[in-house]
Amino acid sequence: MANDPAETFRQEAQDLFEQLEQALLDMENRPDDMELIGTAFRALHTLKGSGAMFGFDALSSFAHQLEAAFDQLRHGTLSPSPELVSLALASMDHLRALLQGSVKSDDPQGLALADRLRAVVAPAGSGAPPPLGAPPPGDDGPRTWRIHMELPPACMTLGTNPLLLLDELRELGQCTLVPSSDKLPALDGFDPATLYLTWDVVLTTDRPRGAIEDVFIFVRDEMVLTIEQVERAGDKLLGEILAEHGDVTESAVAEALAQRPLIGQLLVESGAVSPAQVEVALAEQAHARAAEPAGVGRRAAPQESVRVSAERLDELMDRVGELVISQARLKQLAMAHDDIALKAVTEEIERLISELRDTTMGIRMVPIASLFSRFRRLVHDLSKDLGKEVELVTAGEETELDKTVIERLNDPLVHMVRNAIDHGLERPDEREAAGKPRRGRVLLSAVHSGAQVLISIQDDGHGLDASRIRARAVENGLIPADAQLPDGELYQLIFAPGFSTAHEVTSVSGRGVGMDVVKRTIESLRGTVEVDSVPGRQTVVTLRLPLTLAIIDGLLVRVGDGRYVLPLAAVEECVELSVEADARSRGRSFLNIRGDLVPFLRLREMFESPLPPAPYQKVVIVSDCDARVGLVVDEVIGDHQTVIKSLSRLHADVEAFSGATILGDGGVALILDIQHLIELGQAREEPRKAS
């Protein structure tokens, strides 16, 4: 249920887990970075406070135990170590399991982790660890602090619970709270969502001042907060405390003392202070006289964004797609009439729908960093399991992709990263013997290329063994024994179902399951997979994926009596192909485009159109990366907002088309697969170009 508070917390907790995991993985390389320790502490602090608020008591309790260790890291009483990072990662996995409800609070593994955490936070040299959450030993005993807190009036609307803040102050030590209702309005001006109360707090604790400030870490910028240390408040007279507060002058205290009755009563009667101010001072005095040491805590920051379910985004995109189709129909009707007002309204609607489309697609676009960041933990765990030293490097993390593509890419990338580490990278001693660094390198990168995004997985291992792949392919009956395939085609055989060159089956790979799933998934996203390898040096797997699966700008063309769409991002220019030039080019289909020979394909021949060619055919120059090809069409109709519809399974093997779209008149236009056409054009013309 979308509005379920518990579900909202689960979603927020997943973000906090991601922050925590990234901070922990970074700590392995930068153990002394206090900012990383602070980030981990804040994530745990929020998990603890929000978990308790939404009824996840087991999660809150366990997070409190892990938080205690990071609190000691922050204050220098505990040193960071790889063992602590590994323990924290295992504890985070247990927190995730508690959130999902897959384990209970009395789970044996969780209890064992809790025992290990208690041992970690135990003070050095002590015979037994203290209870979790107990403060580290202070240098000079407990101190008393005077705290004045005024939260912003709208804090509760933004998700801050003042009672949780006060509870966390109580956890720090012996605490006396005095609320003030001086700002409370009359009933007719009262707003239930507004906070009118302020608090004065007297706290005696072994904790340092920073622990008190941490309670307000997420609301500090919006509130009024003063923290002052109190010296021997129990020995002070009421008048002295009021004077220290600045509530009254020392001369007013002296005048009142001269009259000898109770100082508080006299100061109230004289109008020097209010009854509430006297009550605060008396509370501080009483607290200081009865104070005893004690011992931590906080609550989540208000979110500045709005969470929307993925289903609603998909529904919105569907509606925008229908709007685009209806707008194309309206445009076609308007062009058939001479009504200027109708054409003006049509153009305005087209502009608005175009902006709505771009905005909706922008909402769906997600930086690929959200995908790449998941693999740091995978590489961390795999390197330890396989006894290999591995460094994960990422590039192009700001590159954006449609959220649907991002979601479906996770499993294929997991397979390829695991294969790169298990099959590609050598063991440290083998790498040293080959003159390589002991630590292997896996590079995940993403870059825009026209209407596509290229994602590469590159490792600096021993590369692919073409002879072994060939032998295994012949053994499996994939190719005849005398087949002579170039390496590029040979490498594609690793995506065949059940294909594997591993000598033995491990817990990571070797069963031949996975790479065929990778290829099927990528092709279902209208993408392709390319493999390149340099023996002894590297292997690179490149995924070519469309930016979006929903709507693109297209160029509508006619070939014979059929209409087709070219993705506009791949179109470079259009040139004319006269009858004479067409006749001269027979036998060598090349165009001279400003000194460059560009091969071209006659689409009417490919599609076997029975109609004669138009008198003045056009050549649309399309490109993909550095490759270009010309496509000969009968007519360039114009630009067209294209709502992509997938082809049926019956047409899945038709490689020239990547999808279809509905035109304004209700007809269907096929969307041309630019990459396939470029490869086809280059393959046909390479021999002629060489001659």
C-alpha positions as CSV (number, residue, x, y, z in Angstrom):
1,M,0.0,0.0,0.0
2,A,1.5,3.3,-1.2
3,N,0.7,5.3,1.9
4,D,1.6,2.7,4.5
5,P,4.1,4.4,6.9
6,A,5.9,1.1,7.4
7,E,6.4,0.8,3.6
8,T,7.7,4.4,3.5
9,F,10.2,3.6,6.2
10,R,11.3,0.5,4.2
11,Q,12.0,2.6,1.2
12,E,13.9,5.2,3.1
13,A,15.9,2.4,4.9
14,Q,17.0,1.0,1.6
15,D,18.6,4.4,0.8
16,L,20.3,4.5,4.2
17,F,21.6,1.0,3.7
18,E,23.2,2.1,0.4
19,Q,24.8,5.1,2.1
20,L,26.1,2.9,4.9
21,E,27.4,0.2,2.5
22,Q,29.3,2.8,0.4
23,A,30.8,4.4,3.5
24,L,31.9,1.0,4.8
25,L,33.5,0.0,1.6
26,D,35.4,3.3,1.3
27,M,36.6,2.9,4.9
28,E,38.7,-0.1,3.8
29,N,40.9,2.2,1.8
30,R,40.5,5.3,3.9
31,P,40.2,4.1,7.5
32,D,41.1,7.5,9.0
33,D,38.5,9.5,7.1
34,M,36.3,11.0,9.8
35,E,33.7,12.0,7.2
36,L,33.1,8.4,6.2
37,I,32.8,7.4,9.9
38,G,30.4,10.3,10.4
39,T,28.3,9.2,7.4
40,A,28.0,5.7,8.7
41,F,27.1,6.9,12.1
42,R,24.4,9.2,10.8
43,A,22.9,6.4,8.7
44,L,22.8,4.1,11.7
45,H,21.5,6.8,13.9
46,T,18.6,7.5,11.6
47,L,17.8,3.7,11.2
48,K,17.7,3.4,14.9
49,G,15.4,6.4,15.5
50,S,13.1,5.9,12.6
51,G,12.9,2.1,13.2
52,A,11.7,2.7,16.7
53,M,9.2,5.2,15.5
54,F,7.6,2.9,12.9
55,G,7.6,-0.2,15.2
56,F,10.7,-2.0,13.9
57,D,12.0,-2.5,17.5
58,A,14.4,-5.4,16.7
59,L,16.0,-3.4,13.9
60,S,16.3,-0.3,16.1
61,S,17.9,-2.3,18.9
62,F,20.5,-3.9,16.7
63,A,21.2,-0.6,14.9
64,H,21.8,0.9,18.4
65,Q,24.5,-1.7,19.0
66,L,26.3,-1.1,15.8
67,E,25.9,2.7,16.3
68,A,27.7,2.4,19.6
69,A,30.8,1.1,17.8
70,F,30.8,3.9,15.3
71,D,30.3,6.4,18.1
72,Q,33.5,5.2,19.7
73,L,35.2,5.5,16.3
74,R,34.2,9.1,16.0
75,H,35.5,9.9,19.5
76,G,38.8,8.1,19.0
77,T,38.3,5.4,21.7
78,L,38.1,2.7,19.0
79,S,40.4,2.2,16.0
80,P,39.0,1.3,12.5
81,S,40.2,-2.0,11.1
82,P,39.4,-4.3,8.2
83,E,37.9,-6.8,10.7
84,L,35.5,-4.1,12.0
85,V,34.5,-3.2,8.5
86,S,33.7,-6.8,7.7
87,L,31.7,-7.1,11.0
88,A,29.8,-3.9,10.1
89,L,29.0,-5.2,6.6
90,A,27.7,-8.5,8.1
91,S,25.7,-6.6,10.7
92,M,24.2,-4.4,7.9
93,D,23.1,-7.5,6.1
94,H,21.4,-8.7,9.3
95,L,19.7,-5.3,9.6
96,R,18.4,-5.7,6.1
97,A,17.0,-9.2,7.0
98,L,15.3,-7.7,10.1
99,L,13.7,-5.0,7.9
100,Q,12.4,-7.6,5.4
101,G,11.2,-9.8,8.3
102,S,13.1,-12.8,7.0
103,V,14.8,-13.3,10.5
104,K,13.6,-12.7,14.0
105,S,15.3,-10.8,16.9
106,D,16.4,-14.1,18.4
107,D,18.1,-15.4,15.3
108,P,21.3,-17.3,16.3
109,Q,23.3,-15.5,13.6
110,G,22.1,-12.1,14.8
111,L,22.9,-13.0,18.4
112,A,26.4,-14.1,17.4
113,L,26.9,-10.8,15.6
114,A,25.7,-8.9,18.7
115,D,28.2,-10.7,20.9
116,R,31.0,-9.8,18.4
117,L,29.9,-6.2,18.5
118,R,30.0,-6.2,22.3
119,A,33.5,-7.5,22.2
120,V,34.5,-4.8,19.8
121,V,33.2,-1.9,21.8
122,A,34.5,-3.3,25.1
123,P,37.1,-0.9,26.7
124,A,40.7,-2.1,26.3
125,G,41.9,-4.2,29.2
126,S,38.5,-4.7,30.7
127,G,37.6,-8.2,31.8
128,A,34.1,-8.2,30.3
129,P,32.5,-5.9,27.8
130,P,30.0,-3.3,29.1
131,P,26.4,-3.2,28.0
132,L,26.0,-1.9,24.4
133,G,25.4,1.9,24.3
134,A,27.3,2.5,27.5
135,P,29.5,5.6,27.1
136,P,33.3,5.4,26.8
137,P,35.1,6.3,30.0
138,G,35.4,10.0,30.5
139,D,38.6,11.8,31.5
140,D,37.2,13.9,34.3
141,G,33.8,12.4,35.3
142,P,30.3,13.5,34.5
143,R,29.5,17.1,33.6
144,T,26.3,19.1,33.8
145,W,25.0,21.0,30.7
146,R,22.3,23.5,30.3
147,I,20.4,23.2,27.0
148,H,17.8,25.5,25.5
149,M,16.0,24.1,22.4
150,E,13.5,25.8,20.1
151,L,12.5,23.7,17.1
152,P,11.0,25.3,14.0
153,P,7.2,25.7,14.2
154,A,6.6,23.5,11.2
155,C,9.0,20.7,12.3
156,M,6.2,18.1,12.9
157,T,4.8,18.6,9.5
158,L,8.3,17.9,8.1
159,G,8.6,14.6,10.0
160,T,10.5,15.6,13.1
161,N,9.2,14.1,16.4
162,P,10.3,16.4,19.4
163,L,9.6,13.6,21.8
164,L,12.2,11.3,20.2
165,L,14.8,14.1,20.6
166,L,14.0,14.4,24.2
167,D,14.1,10.6,24.7
168,E,17.6,10.6,23.1
169,L,18.7,13.3,25.6
170,R,17.5,11.1,28.4
171,E,19.6,8.2,27.1
172,L,22.7,10.4,27.5
173,G,22.4,10.7,31.2
174,Q,20.4,12.1,34.1
175,C,18.1,14.6,32.5
176,T,15.6,17.2,33.8
177,L,13.2,18.7,31.2
178,V,11.1,21.9,31.7
179,P,8.7,22.7,28.8
180,S,7.7,26.3,28.2
181,S,4.3,27.2,26.8
182,D,4.8,31.0,26.7
183,K,4.3,31.0,22.9
184,L,1.0,29.1,23.0
185,P,-1.7,31.1,21.3
186,A,-5.4,31.5,22.2
187,L,-7.6,28.6,21.2
188,D,-9.0,30.4,18.1
189,G,-5.5,30.9,16.8
190,F,-4.2,27.4,17.6
191,D,-2.9,25.2,14.7
192,P,-2.6,21.5,15.7
193,A,0.3,21.0,13.1
194,T,2.4,23.8,14.6
195,L,4.8,23.4,17.5
196,Y,4.5,26.1,20.1
197,L,6.5,24.5,23.0
198,T,10.2,25.1,23.8
199,W,12.3,23.2,26.3
200,D,15.0,23.9,28.8
201,V,17.0,20.8,29.7
202,V,19.6,20.2,32.4
203,L,21.7,17.1,31.6
204,T,24.4,15.4,33.6
205,T,26.4,12.9,31.5
206,D,29.8,11.4,30.9
207,R,29.4,12.1,27.2
208,P,31.2,15.0,25.5
209,R,29.4,18.0,24.2
210,G,29.6,16.5,20.7
211,A,27.3,13.7,21.8
212,I,24.6,16.3,22.8
213,E,25.0,18.1,19.4
214,D,24.6,14.8,17.6
215,V,21.1,14.4,18.9
216,F,20.1,17.5,16.9
217,I,22.4,16.7,13.9
218,F,19.5,16.6,11.4
219,V,17.6,19.7,12.6
220,R,20.4,21.9,13.8
221,D,20.3,24.4,11.0
222,E,16.6,25.1,11.4
223,M,16.4,25.4,15.2
224,V,17.6,27.6,18.1
225,L,19.9,25.6,20.3
226,T,22.2,26.7,23.1
227,I,24.4,24.3,25.1
228,E,26.4,25.6,28.1
229,Q,28.3,23.8,30.7
230,V,27.2,24.4,34.3
231,E,29.8,24.6,37.1
232,R,28.6,23.4,40.6
233,A,25.0,24.4,40.0
234,G,24.0,22.5,43.1
235,D,25.9,24.9,45.3
236,K,24.4,28.0,43.7
237,L,21.5,30.0,45.0
238,L,18.5,30.5,42.9
239,G,19.3,34.2,42.2
240,E,22.8,33.3,40.9
241,I,21.3,30.8,38.4
242,L,18.7,33.3,37.2
243,A,21.5,35.9,36.8
244,E,23.6,33.4,34.8
245,H,20.7,32.7,32.5
246,G,20.4,36.4,31.9
247,D,16.8,36.4,33.1
248,V,17.5,39.0,35.8
249,T,20.2,41.4,36.7
250,E,22.4,41.0,39.8
251,S,21.1,44.3,41.2
252,A,17.5,43.0,41.0
253,V,18.6,39.9,42.9
254,A,20.4,42.0,45.6
255,E,17.3,44.2,46.1
256,A,15.0,41.1,46.4
257,L,17.4,39.4,48.9
258,A,17.3,42.5,51.1
259,Q,13.6,41.9,51.6
260,R,14.4,38.3,52.9
261,P,11.3,36.4,51.7
262,L,11.6,33.6,49.1
263,I,13.7,35.0,46.2
264,G,11.7,33.3,43.5
265,Q,8.4,34.6,44.8
266,L,9.8,38.2,45.2
267,L,11.3,38.2,41.7
268,V,8.0,37.1,40.1
269,E,6.0,39.6,42.1
270,S,8.4,42.4,41.1
271,G,7.9,41.5,37.4
272,A,11.6,40.8,36.9
273,V,11.0,37.2,35.8
274,S,8.1,35.0,34.9
275,P,7.0,32.0,36.9
276,A,8.2,29.7,34.1
277,Q,11.7,31.1,34.3
278,V,11.8,30.6,38.0
279,E,10.6,27.0,37.5
280,V,13.5,26.3,35.0
281,A,16.1,27.7,37.4
282,L,14.7,25.7,40.4
283,A,14.7,22.5,38.2
284,E,18.3,23.1,37.3
285,Q,19.2,23.6,40.9
286,A,17.4,20.5,42.0
287,H,18.8,18.4,39.2
288,A,22.4,19.5,40.0
289,R,22.1,18.5,43.6
290,A,20.7,15.1,42.8
291,A,22.7,14.4,39.6
292,E,24.2,11.0,39.0
293,P,26.2,9.8,35.9
294,A,24.5,7.9,33.2
295,G,24.8,7.0,29.7
296,V,23.1,7.7,23.9
297,G,21.1,8.7,20.6
298,R,18.5,10.7,17.4
299,R,15.8,10.9,14.5
300,A,15.5,11.1,10.7
301,A,15.9,14.2,8.6
302,P,12.8,15.4,6.7
303,Q,12.9,14.3,3.1
304,E,13.2,17.0,0.4
305,S,11.9,14.8,-2.3
306,V,8.6,13.0,-3.1
307,R,8.5,9.3,-3.6
308,V,6.4,8.0,-6.4
309,S,5.7,4.4,-7.1
310,A,7.2,3.0,-10.4
311,E,3.8,1.8,-11.5
312,R,2.5,5.4,-11.5
313,L,5.5,6.5,-13.6
314,D,4.7,3.7,-16.1
315,E,1.1,4.7,-16.2
316,L,2.1,8.4,-16.8
317,M,4.4,7.4,-19.6
318,D,1.6,5.3,-21.2
319,R,-0.8,8.3,-21.1
320,V,1.9,10.5,-22.6
321,G,2.4,8.0,-25.4
322,E,-1.3,8.0,-26.2
323,L,-1.2,11.8,-26.2
324,V,1.6,11.8,-28.7
325,I,-0.3,9.4,-31.0
326,S,-3.5,11.6,-30.7
327,Q,-1.4,14.7,-31.3
328,A,0.0,13.2,-34.5
329,R,-3.6,12.5,-35.7
330,L,-4.6,16.1,-34.9
331,K,-1.6,17.4,-36.8
332,Q,-2.5,15.3,-39.8
333,L,-6.1,16.6,-39.8
334,A,-4.9,20.2,-39.4
335,M,-2.6,19.9,-42.4
336,A,-5.5,18.8,-44.5
337,H,-7.4,22.1,-43.8
338,D,-6.7,25.7,-44.4
339,D,-8.0,26.9,-41.0
340,I,-5.1,29.0,-39.6
341,A,-6.6,29.0,-36.1
342,L,-6.8,25.2,-36.1
343,K,-3.1,25.0,-37.2
344,A,-2.1,27.5,-34.5
345,V,-3.8,25.5,-31.8
346,T,-2.3,22.3,-33.2
347,E,1.2,23.7,-33.0
348,E,0.7,24.9,-29.5
349,I,-0.6,21.5,-28.4
350,E,2.4,19.9,-30.1
351,R,4.8,22.1,-28.2
352,L,3.1,21.4,-24.9
353,I,3.0,17.6,-25.5
354,S,6.7,17.7,-26.5
355,E,7.6,19.5,-23.2
356,L,5.4,17.1,-21.2
357,R,7.1,14.1,-23.0
358,D,10.6,15.5,-22.2
359,T,9.6,16.2,-18.5
360,T,8.1,12.7,-18.1
361,M,11.1,11.0,-19.6
362,G,13.4,13.1,-17.5
363,I,11.6,11.8,-14.4
364,R,12.2,8.3,-15.6
365,M,15.9,8.8,-16.3
366,V,18.2,7.6,-13.5
367,P,22.0,8.1,-13.2
368,I,23.8,4.8,-13.8
369,A,25.7,5.4,-10.6
370,S,22.8,3.9,-8.7
371,L,23.5,0.7,-10.6
372,F,27.3,0.8,-10.5
373,S,27.4,1.4,-6.7
374,R,25.8,-2.0,-6.1
375,F,28.9,-3.9,-7.4
376,R,31.4,-2.6,-4.9
377,R,30.0,-5.0,-2.3
378,L,29.9,-7.8,-4.9
379,V,33.6,-7.2,-5.8
380,H,34.6,-6.9,-2.1
381,D,33.0,-10.3,-1.2
382,L,34.1,-12.1,-4.3
383,S,37.7,-11.1,-4.0
384,K,37.8,-12.5,-0.5
385,D,36.0,-15.7,-1.5
386,L,38.3,-16.3,-4.4
387,G,41.5,-15.2,-2.8
388,K,42.1,-12.5,-5.4
389,E,43.0,-8.8,-5.0
390,V,40.6,-6.8,-7.1
391,E,40.1,-3.1,-7.6
392,L,36.7,-1.9,-9.0
393,V,36.9,1.4,-11.0
394,T,33.9,3.2,-12.4
395,A,33.6,5.9,-15.0
396,G,30.7,7.8,-16.5
397,E,28.5,7.3,-13.4
398,E,26.5,10.5,-14.3
399,T,25.3,8.9,-17.5
400,E,21.5,8.5,-17.4
401,L,19.3,5.6,-18.5
402,D,15.6,4.9,-18.4
403,K,14.7,3.4,-15.0
404,T,13.3,0.3,-16.7
405,V,16.6,-0.4,-18.4
406,I,18.5,0.2,-15.1
407,E,16.3,-2.3,-13.2
408,R,16.7,-5.0,-15.8
409,L,20.5,-4.5,-16.2
410,N,21.3,-5.6,-12.7
411,D,21.4,-9.4,-13.2
412,P,23.3,-9.3,-16.6
413,L,26.0,-7.1,-15.0
414,V,26.2,-9.3,-12.0
415,H,26.9,-12.3,-14.2
416,M,29.6,-10.4,-16.2
417,V,31.4,-8.9,-13.2
418,R,31.5,-12.3,-11.5
419,N,32.9,-13.9,-14.7
420,A,35.5,-11.1,-15.1
421,I,36.8,-11.8,-11.6
422,D,36.5,-15.6,-11.6
423,H,37.6,-16.4,-15.2
424,G,39.3,-13.2,-16.3
425,L,41.6,-12.1,-13.4
426,E,44.5,-14.3,-12.4
427,R,45.6,-14.9,-8.8
428,P,48.1,-12.5,-7.3
429,D,51.1,-14.8,-7.7
430,E,50.2,-15.5,-11.3
431,R,49.9,-11.8,-12.0
432,E,53.3,-11.1,-10.5
433,A,54.8,-13.9,-12.6
434,A,53.3,-12.3,-15.7
435,G,54.7,-8.9,-14.8
436,K,51.4,-7.4,-13.7
437,P,50.4,-5.7,-10.4
438,R,49.1,-8.1,-7.8
439,R,45.8,-6.3,-7.7
440,G,43.6,-7.0,-10.7
441,R,41.4,-4.2,-12.1
442,V,37.8,-4.3,-13.2
443,L,36.5,-1.2,-15.0
444,L,32.8,-0.4,-15.3
445,S,32.1,2.5,-17.6
446,A,29.2,4.2,-19.3
447,V,29.1,6.7,-22.1
448,H,26.4,8.3,-24.4
449,S,26.6,7.5,-28.1
450,G,23.8,9.1,-30.1
451,A,20.6,7.5,-29.1
452,Q,22.4,4.7,-27.2
453,V,24.4,4.2,-24.0
454,L,27.5,2.0,-24.1
455,I,28.2,0.1,-20.9
456,S,31.6,-1.6,-20.8
457,I,33.0,-4.3,-18.4
458,Q,36.7,-4.4,-18.8
459,D,39.3,-6.5,-16.9
460,D,43.1,-6.6,-17.2
461,G,43.2,-10.4,-16.9
462,H,44.5,-13.1,-19.2
463,G,41.9,-12.5,-21.9
464,L,39.8,-15.1,-23.8
465,D,41.3,-18.2,-25.2
466,A,40.1,-18.4,-28.7
467,S,41.4,-22.0,-29.3
468,R,39.7,-23.3,-26.2
469,I,36.4,-21.6,-27.2
470,R,36.7,-23.1,-30.6
471,A,37.4,-26.6,-29.2
472,R,34.4,-26.4,-26.8
473,A,32.1,-25.0,-29.5
474,V,33.0,-28.0,-31.8
475,E,32.6,-30.4,-28.9
476,N,29.1,-28.9,-28.2
477,G,28.1,-29.1,-31.9
478,L,27.8,-25.3,-32.2
479,I,30.2,-25.1,-35.2
480,P,31.6,-27.7,-37.6
481,A,35.2,-28.7,-37.0
482,D,36.5,-27.1,-40.2
483,A,34.7,-23.8,-39.6
484,Q,36.9,-20.7,-39.9
485,L,35.4,-17.9,-37.8
486,P,37.0,-14.6,-37.0
487,D,37.7,-14.0,-33.3
488,G,34.7,-11.5,-33.0
489,E,32.2,-14.2,-34.1
490,L,34.0,-16.8,-32.1
491,Y,33.7,-14.8,-28.9
492,Q,29.9,-14.5,-29.4
493,L,29.7,-18.3,-28.9
494,I,30.2,-17.8,-25.1
495,F,26.6,-16.6,-25.0
496,A,25.3,-20.0,-26.3
497,P,23.2,-21.8,-23.7
498,G,25.2,-24.2,-21.5
499,F,28.5,-23.0,-23.0
500,S,31.5,-22.8,-20.5
501,T,35.3,-23.1,-20.8
502,A,35.8,-23.5,-17.1
503,H,37.9,-26.5,-16.0
504,E,35.9,-27.0,-12.9
505,V,32.6,-25.9,-11.4
506,T,32.8,-23.5,-8.5
507,S,30.3,-21.7,-6.3
508,V,30.8,-18.7,-8.6
509,S,30.6,-20.0,-12.1
510,G,31.4,-22.9,-14.5
511,R,28.0,-24.4,-15.2
512,G,27.5,-22.5,-18.4
513,V,24.4,-20.8,-17.0
514,G,24.2,-17.0,-17.1
515,M,25.8,-15.6,-20.3
516,D,23.0,-16.8,-22.5
517,V,20.6,-15.1,-20.0
518,V,22.7,-12.0,-20.3
519,K,22.3,-11.9,-24.1
520,R,18.6,-12.6,-24.0
521,T,18.0,-9.8,-21.5
522,I,20.1,-7.3,-23.4
523,E,18.3,-8.2,-26.7
524,S,14.9,-7.9,-24.9
525,L,16.0,-4.3,-24.2
526,R,16.7,-3.7,-27.9
527,G,20.4,-3.8,-27.2
528,T,23.4,-5.8,-28.3
529,V,26.5,-7.4,-26.7
530,E,30.0,-7.1,-28.2
531,V,33.1,-8.9,-26.9
532,D,36.7,-8.0,-27.6
533,S,39.8,-9.5,-26.1
534,V,43.6,-9.2,-26.2
535,P,45.2,-12.4,-25.1
536,G,47.2,-12.0,-21.9
537,R,46.1,-8.4,-21.4
538,Q,42.3,-7.7,-21.2
539,T,38.7,-8.6,-22.1
540,V,36.1,-6.0,-22.8
541,V,32.4,-6.7,-23.0
542,T,30.3,-3.8,-24.3
543,L,26.5,-3.5,-24.0
544,R,24.8,-1.2,-26.4
545,L,21.4,0.0,-25.0
546,P,18.8,2.5,-26.1
547,L,18.4,5.6,-23.9
548,T,14.7,4.8,-23.4
549,L,12.2,2.2,-24.1
550,A,9.3,4.5,-24.4
551,I,9.3,7.5,-26.8
552,I,12.0,8.9,-29.2
553,D,12.2,11.6,-31.8
554,G,12.2,10.0,-35.2
555,L,12.6,10.9,-38.9
556,L,9.7,9.5,-41.0
557,V,10.6,8.3,-44.5
558,R,8.9,6.5,-47.3
559,V,10.2,3.5,-49.3
560,G,7.9,2.4,-52.0
561,D,4.4,2.3,-50.4
562,G,5.8,1.7,-46.8
563,R,6.7,4.2,-44.2
564,Y,9.6,3.8,-41.8
565,V,11.1,5.7,-38.8
566,L,14.8,6.4,-38.2
567,P,15.9,7.5,-34.7
568,L,16.6,11.2,-35.2
569,A,19.6,11.1,-32.8
570,A,21.4,8.8,-35.3
571,V,20.6,11.0,-38.4
572,E,23.5,13.2,-39.6
573,E,22.1,14.7,-42.8
574,C,20.0,14.1,-45.9
575,V,21.4,14.4,-49.4
576,E,19.8,14.0,-52.8
577,L,20.5,11.0,-55.1
578,S,19.6,11.9,-58.6
579,V,18.7,9.3,-61.3
580,E,22.0,9.9,-63.0
581,A,24.0,9.5,-59.7
582,D,22.1,6.4,-58.9
583,A,22.9,4.9,-62.3
584,R,26.6,5.8,-62.0
585,S,26.8,4.2,-58.5
586,R,25.6,0.7,-59.6
587,G,28.2,-1.8,-58.7
588,R,29.9,0.5,-56.2
589,S,27.4,2.0,-53.8
590,F,29.5,4.8,-52.3
591,L,28.8,8.5,-51.8
592,N,31.5,11.1,-51.6
593,I,30.5,13.2,-48.5
594,R,33.0,16.0,-48.2
595,G,36.0,13.8,-49.1
596,D,34.8,10.7,-47.1
597,L,33.5,7.6,-48.9
598,V,30.3,6.5,-47.3
599,P,28.6,3.2,-48.3
600,F,24.9,3.3,-48.9
601,L,22.1,0.7,-48.9
602,R,19.1,0.8,-51.3
603,L,16.2,0.1,-48.9
604,R,13.8,-0.5,-51.7
605,E,16.0,-3.5,-52.8
606,M,16.2,-4.8,-49.2
607,F,12.4,-4.5,-48.7
608,E,11.7,-5.8,-52.3
609,S,9.4,-2.9,-53.1
610,P,7.5,-3.5,-56.4
611,L,7.0,0.2,-57.1
612,P,9.4,2.2,-59.3
613,P,11.9,4.5,-57.5
614,A,11.0,8.1,-57.1
615,P,12.6,10.6,-59.6
616,Y,14.7,12.2,-56.9
617,Q,15.6,9.7,-54.2
618,K,17.1,10.9,-51.0
619,V,20.0,9.4,-49.0
620,V,19.8,9.7,-45.2
621,I,23.2,9.5,-43.6
622,V,23.1,7.8,-40.2
623,S,25.9,7.1,-37.8
624,D,26.7,4.9,-34.8
625,C,30.0,5.9,-33.0
626,D,32.5,6.3,-35.8
627,A,30.7,4.2,-38.4
628,R,28.4,5.8,-41.1
629,V,26.1,4.5,-43.8
630,G,23.6,6.0,-46.2
631,L,20.1,4.8,-46.5
632,V,18.4,5.4,-49.9
633,V,14.7,6.3,-49.5
634,D,12.0,7.6,-51.9
635,E,10.9,10.5,-49.7
636,V,11.8,12.2,-46.4
637,I,8.4,13.0,-44.9
638,G,9.5,14.8,-41.7
639,D,10.1,14.5,-38.0
640,H,7.8,12.3,-35.9
641,Q,7.5,11.8,-32.2
642,T,7.7,8.0,-32.1
643,V,6.0,5.9,-29.4
644,I,7.9,2.6,-29.5
645,K,5.9,-0.6,-29.7
646,S,7.7,-3.9,-29.4
647,L,7.4,-6.4,-32.2
648,S,5.7,-9.7,-31.7
649,R,7.6,-12.9,-31.1
650,L,6.8,-13.9,-34.6
651,H,9.0,-11.1,-35.9
652,A,11.7,-11.4,-33.3
653,D,14.3,-12.6,-35.8
654,V,13.7,-9.7,-38.3
655,E,17.0,-7.9,-37.6
656,A,16.4,-4.8,-39.8
657,F,13.7,-3.5,-37.4
658,S,13.9,-2.7,-33.7
659,G,10.2,-1.9,-33.2
660,A,7.1,-0.2,-34.6
661,T,5.0,2.9,-34.0
662,I,1.5,4.1,-34.7
663,L,1.1,7.0,-37.1
664,G,-1.5,9.8,-36.9
665,D,-3.7,8.1,-39.6
666,G,-3.7,4.9,-37.6
667,G,-1.2,3.2,-39.9
668,V,1.9,1.4,-38.6
669,A,5.5,2.4,-39.4
670,L,8.4,0.1,-38.6
671,I,11.4,1.5,-36.7
672,L,14.7,0.7,-38.5
673,D,17.6,-0.8,-36.5
674,I,20.4,1.6,-37.3
675,Q,23.3,-0.5,-35.9
676,H,22.2,-3.6,-37.9
677,L,21.9,-1.5,-41.1
678,I,25.4,0.0,-40.5
679,E,26.9,-3.4,-40.0
680,L,25.2,-4.7,-43.1
681,G,26.3,-1.8,-45.2
682,Q,29.9,-2.1,-44.1
683,A,30.0,-5.8,-44.6
684,R,28.6,-5.5,-48.2
685,E,30.9,-2.7,-49.2
686,E,34.2,-3.6,-47.5
687,P,35.4,-5.8,-50.5
688,R,34.4,-3.1,-53.0
689,K,36.0,-0.4,-51.0
690,A,39.3,-2.4,-50.8
691,S,39.3,-2.9,-54.6
